[in-house]
Amino acid sequence: MRIAIVGAGSIGLLWASRLSRLPYEVTVLTHTAAQHKKIVQAGISCEELDGQVVHTNVTSCPIEETSELSPFDIIFITVKQYQLQNVMEPIQRCSHPFTQILFWQNGLGQEKAIDELHYRPDTYVALTTEGAYRKSDTYVVHTGQGETWIGTFPHQGEWKPLLQDFVKAIQPIVISPIRKESMILRRMWEKLAVNAAINPLTTILEVPNGELLSVDLENIMEKLTGETCQVANRIGVELDHSRAIKKIREVCNLTSQNLSSMLQDIQGGKRTEIDSINGAIIQYAKEHNVPVYWHEMLYTLVKAKEAHNKRNTNTL
Amino acid sequence: MRIAIVGAGSIGLLWASRLSRLPYEVTVLTHTAAQHKKIVQAGISCEELDGQVVHTNVTSCPIEETSELSPFDIIFITVKQYQLQNVMEPIQRCSHPFTQILFWQNGLGQEKAIDELHYRPDTYVALTTEGAYRKSDTYVVHTGQGETWIGTFPHQGEWKPLLQDFVKAIQPIVISPIRKESMILRRMWEKLAVNAAINPLTTILEVPNGELLSVDLENIMEKLTGETCQVANRIGVELDHSRAIKKIREVCNLTSQNLSSMLQDIQGGKRTEIDSINGAIIQYAKEHNVPVYWHEMLYTLVKAKEAHNKRNTNTL
């Protein structure tokens, strides 16, 4: 079975390393030719939770040159939401009608990318809370055990046998459970509600996640989440306010010392995922005439911070 | 004529230096005994716009010990809005029924302080755009020429002859015009509208004033100012939205390299004036049932930043 992993960030490298331990043909499709070369030369090193480093070799190809490849049976897309539009055409070229495509993004917006596939292979969303950190272009650290949910998306349906067998086959190499989720859209919104509160607030205030509990921000989080639930409910997703708030508190507590990915992006001078998180909520809200003041405000502040950072980086 | 200046910050020291160049009896009422001693020992040095340093001596007294003093004819109150409540009783003790009291605060809230005076001396609000910077407890730098408006407050009325004569007499020592303002409340709200937009945004983003124009924040400033105008109009102050926005842009342009006082306070680990600026607007809004989402959000974020700073300072 031929498997492709599109994107070689932390999650992409983690899966590349895991799958290459089984007798699969794993190809990593990289954004740049430079990273492709490094992966070919050095292989992938994965530092496991127990500190052990596992080294494996994988095939690799720059995403621009996939037209020569024969189609893949399973494709993991692990690029960021805002990079999706750039990879859909190459993915189209190397998939066949029964390819199983799994989207591993944060936030919302995958349905737009899926719309760009001419014929519709079977598509899924995978949500994961596993922690991984990319130390270099070929070295990834598995930093925390989590859970993974997979569900058909954008249409509700059953897993195809190919995916069913695949997930069963990879059990020996994953330590974190992979669950089938029939209500993946609701779970996406739950994750969105958490990210839409924690990410922008920690980014604007430049504080670790736990600080959101000790300062007087619970009020804002309540109001933000109220808006998120209103938008979700308007588009037919049952998102419960108090359950979402409980989840947010839980994540702040469990990751109290961590810097959110958005804050890390800002500090690293990178583009954040605000557009597919709060930006996506604002987009749905506009389409359904729901007022979302708090999301708009945080969105604008994070965008301003991004722009300021970019200008400062450019003038260095 | 006996003049008191309450508070020896930048504006207090600037006025103490100026007035002590005329044959007035000037007394600076200090917050601490330590600053009182320094002023007695060293006098006040004022670095003028042309770089010249003028040295003068003034009388001084800690604010706690004013009960022994005979009453003053004119009192400048230059402490911050949130310190007003601590100084009203001592001021009461050293004023007589015809004392002319001038409040030099940013923001709103003076009427509460004035309410605490048992009998009502003549009270005024002075608004100034002059720039001053306190280099040490006894050294002040006049950093920019501005304008000063004085009007009776909280009740609309005429200047009393004593103040009239006084302002005429001090003309030779001020280079910035002092204007009589019959609509001081409206001017206070105009200044408030400017501060309520520039101060919290620059503080949250940690950028100089000019950055508010180059990033996509004009939208937030429009909405914030819309709320400010609504609240002002509801309490009977005619505040024009487009005029306020024009003023905000003008200030951002003229002071583009400057850090707002609120950002300076945050960076110095000090308490900000958010309560008497956005906090005051929120207070009036509550009393008149006007929704002020944008002010609430910025207020909470600045408060969170203040609290975070305080915790960090305490743990150092």
Interface residues (C-beta under 8 A of the other chain):
Chain A: I204 L205 V207 E211 S214 V215 D216 L217 N219 I220 Y293 W294 M297 L298 T300 L301 K303 A304 K305 A307 H308 R311
Chain B: I204 L205 V207 E211 S214 V215 D216 L217 N219 I220 Y293 W294 M297 L298 T300 L301 K303 A304 K305 A307 H308 R311
